[in-house]
Amino acid sequence: MNELEIKEIIRQTLSPRRFQHVSGVVDAADTLAHRYGVDVEKARLAAWIHDYAREWPVDKWYETAKQRGIDPTYLEVAEMLHGPIAASMMPEVFGIEDEEIADAVRYHTSGRVGMTPLEKVVCLADYIEAGREYPAVHELRKQAEVDLDLALASAFDNTIRFLLDKKQPIFPVTILARNELWRALKDRRTL
């Protein structure tokens, strides 16, 4: 299946507002992939697919996650399920069996320890696409122009602060990913 066919499936699946967001993520992922030497085609495909299951009802997320054997850790924070679900459905819905693309879709909201450059690009693109408006987004976009890891670490910090302020659960994998990025940045600066 080619990108135009995937785009059309996404257009038919999502609300116009969510589709506009996904289109923005594709554009941002394309830009970041070019800037950081990441496979542009893979970044675009992962960006198109990343929110495939985003608008499903919560009970469908839980049911699908259990049927597909998705890591039960994700059941603790329902909003995190749409990435792993979309990744698990890629072969049958989109005809894509590429694990790099699947991982970029799977971890686009949570991050993880040992993120690949493709995963970082898709995750950050989701934070900074042109339609996003929140207090820190302009600074994140500036950081994204010069340092992928710094921008993503800052994005994770922003999310964690937001969730703390709202008394919402924080996905443990995100904290571990954030810590790894900041540790690597610190190590880079001390060399």
Summary of the structure (lengths in Angstrom):
residues: 191
radius of gyration: 15.8
end to end distance: 45.3
largest distance: 49.9
contacts: 613
relative contact order: 0.12
helix: 73%
strand: 0%
